[in-house]
Amino acid sequence: MTADIWVNETLYPDWGQRFRVTRELARVKSAFQDIAILETSSHGRIMLLDGVVQITEADEFVYQEMLAHVPLLAHGAAANVLIIGAGDGGVLRRVLAHRATARAVMVEIDGEVIRLSQQHLPAIAGAAWTDPRAEVIVGDGIDYVTRAPDASFDAIIVDSTDPIGVGEVLFTDDFYANCARILTPRGVVVNQCGVPFMQADELRETSARRAKFFPHVSAYVAAVPTYVGGFMTLGWAGKDPAMTALSVPELRARAGAAGILGTTGYWTPEIHAGAFHLPPYIARHLP
């Protein structure tokens, strides 16, 4: 009888999760990080970067939908969208599902993440890679926002690792200053800010940094099972406070016009509206 094979996540030294592995599909050391794609008995295929779970087939829809649909529907007419990171293609797929999206630029620093996702996790991006509205760049997101013209994007979605290693530069003053510069007057930037129960510093420090450059800083939450520790927070920095206070009927109308109403597994107008009403243990870390 074959012995059980388990992989233990290495995010926290004192608390974690493990997955029963049925098959190892890929293990690559890129120029930036260690990448592993494994098949599990409970969550389908999963990707780990430097030992930390980034995405699983079973629950990726929760994170991807909230990261993409919330800013785009809050804006209401986002034609030009910049995605930084998100090399699995899931955010790109959700952005392209919006009828208003005319151009989606995705900048991923590690081409190996894209290649391995296309090979082993094809359902996550679907047909997004070949959509004519998509421009996929293997490059540095910091360099891209530095060079991008003023007011050239309606929304910026940052899907990065935590602020360590390759993702650290996406949490700096220079980065957010350039984001503010290249966004249109009603533009918004969202990014993952960790699980506050375990990573409160990440939300607090990132929010304070964004507040230097944006008049309205907030956060919203999503319950992603494999991001252990309770709610995952998604940081919000925008120029129009009204965008985070839309009514359920308005969100429903916008989702219908966008073409995504009834297509989601987690996002709903009610979930969207409620996600900005934070528990006190999370809200206290905002400016």
N, C-alpha and C positions, 0 to 999 in steps of 0.2 A: 504494500500500500504506500502510495506517494505521500511524503510528509507535507503538512501544510506549509505554505510559504506566505509570509506576512510582510508588509512594508509599514514601517512606523514613520509618521510625519515628524520632522525635526524643528518645527517652528518655535515651540516653547520647550524649555529644559525640564519643566516640572509637570506638564500636562500635554496630552496629545490624543491622537487617534491613529488607528491602524486599519489596514485593508487586507483582506485575503486576496492574494494574487493568483490568478489562474494562468497568466502568460505574460512574459515580458516581450513587448513589441519593439521597443527601441531604448537605447541608453547611449547618449552622445554627450561628449564634453565639447561645447562650442567655445568660441573665443570669449564668451561672456559668462557662461554658467553651465552647470550640469543639468541635462535634460533627460527625463525618463518618462516613457509612456508605457503604462501597464494596463493589462486587462484584469478587472476584478470581478468577483462573484456578486457584489452588492451594488456597485455604482457604474458598471460598464467600464469603458476605457477612461483612464485618468492621466493627467499630465502633472508631473512634479518638476519644479525648478529648484535646484540646490536643496532637494529634500522636502520642499514645501508644496502642498497641493495647490495647484492653480485652477484646475477645471476638471469636472467629471461629466461624463455624458448624462448621468442621472439628474443632476440639478443645475447644470449650466444655465438653463433658461431663466432661473430666478435672477441671477446676477446680471446676465446680458440684457434681459428685458428692462430691468430697472435702470441700468447704466445708460441705455440708449433711449428708451421711450420717454422717460421722465423729462430730460432736458428738451427733446425735440417737440414733444407735445406742449410743454410749458412755453416754449418759444412760439409755436404755432405756425411758423413759416420759415423754418430753417432750410435753406437751399444748399448752403455750403457748410460741410461738416468736416472737422479735422479729428482723426482718431490717432492717439499716440499709444503705442503698445498694441495689446489685443491681437497678438500674432496668430491666435487660433482662428480668427475670422468671425467669431460669433457676434461681436459688436458690429462689425461691418455688415453682416447679414441683416441685423435688426435695423440699422440706420437706412439701409437700402430698401427696406420694406415700406418706408414712408414715401408717399407719392410726391411730396414736396422736395425730396432730396434730389438735387441736380448734380451734385459732385460730392464724393466722399473720399477724402485723402487719408490713407492709413500709413503711419510711419512706425515701423517696428525695427528696433536696433539689431535684433538677432534673426538673421535669415533662416537659421536652423529651426527655430520655433515655427516659422511659416511652413517650411518644407515638411517637417515631421507632422504637423497638423494636417496638411493637405494629404499626406500619405496614410496616416493612421486615425485621424479624427475628421473625416470628410463631411460627416453629417452636420457638424457644428457650424460650418460656414456655408454649406450648401453650394448654390451657384454664385455666391458673392464674389469669388475670385475672378470670374469672367464677366461680371456686370460692366457694361461700358461706362457707367457713372463712377466706377471705382478706380482710384489710382493708388496702387500699393507700392510703397517705397521701403526698401531695406536701408535704413539709415538712422541717424541720431535725431530724436525728437527735439532736443535742445537746439541743435543747429537749425532745424527746420523752422521753429518758431522765431528764431533770431532773424532769419532771412525773409520770412513771409511778409507780404505787404500789409500796411495798416488796414484795419477793418475788412479783412478778406474772408473771415469765417463767422458764421452765425452761432456755432456751437463747437466747443472743444471737449472731447471725451478722452480722459486719460485712464487707461486700463494698465496699470503698472504693478510691479511687485511692491512690497513694503519699502520704506525709504532706507534700504541698505543695499550695498552692492550696485548692480546695474541700474536699479530704480531710484537711487538716492538723488540724482541730479534733477529729477522731476518734482522735487519738493523744495526748490530754492526760490529766493527772491527774484533772481533774474528770469527764471522760467515764468513765474506768475506775472511779472511786469510785462513780458512779451505777450503772454496770453491776453492780458487786458488791452494791449496795443492792437493786436491783430483781430480782435473781436469787433463786430458791428455794435451799434449803440444799444441794442437789446440782447447782446450776446451773453452766453453763459459758458462756464467751464465746470465740469464735474470730474471727480476723481475718487477712487476708493481711499478711505481713511481708516481701514482696519476695523477690528472688533473692539469697541470701547471697553468692554468688560476686562479685556486683557491688554489692550493697546491704547489706553486713553491718551497717552502722550502724543501719539500719532495724530489723533483728531485735534487735540488742543493746539499743538504746535503748527500743524498745517493750516488750521482755521485762522490763527493769529497772523500767519504769514500772508494768507490770501486777503485778509482785511486791510493790508497796507495798500492794495491796488484795486479793490472792488468795493463799491458802496454797500453791497448786500452780500453777506456771508451767512450760510446756513448749512444744514445737512439733512439728509433723509435716510431712512433705514430700509433694509431688506433682510429677510430671514433665509440665509443660504445654509443648508444643513452642513455642508463640508467646511464652511468657515466657522469653526467651532468657537463657542463662547457667547452665543446669543446673537443679537442684531449686528450685522455688518453696516457700517455707516458709509455713505457716499457723500462726499463733500460738495457743496454748491457755492459758487462765487459768480455773481451776476451784477448787472447794472440796473435792473428793474425789480424791486421787491414784490410787485404784484404777480410776478411769474410763479411764485411759490404758494400762492393763495387762490388758485383757480377753483371754481366750484365743480362739483361732480358732473352736473349737466354740461358745463362747458367742456370739460375734459372728454366726456363721452362724445360730444359733437366733433371735437377735434380728432379723436381717434377714428371716428367713422369717416371723416374726410381724408384722413391719412391712409386709410385702408388697413388698419391693424385691429380694429375692434372685433373681438371674437376669435382672434388668432393666437392669443397669448395663454401661457400656462400659469403665470403669476400676476402680471400687471393687470389691473382693472382701474377704472376711474376712481373707485372708492379707495383702493389700495394706494393709488398715487396721491390722492388728497390727504389721506391719513398718514402717509409716510413722513410728512414734514412735522407732525405732532410728536415730538420726541419725549421719551421718558426723562425725568429729571436727572438720572445718573448719567445720561448722555448729554442733555442740553447744557449742563453746567460747564462743559468743556468748550463751548462756543464763546466767541468774543461778546 
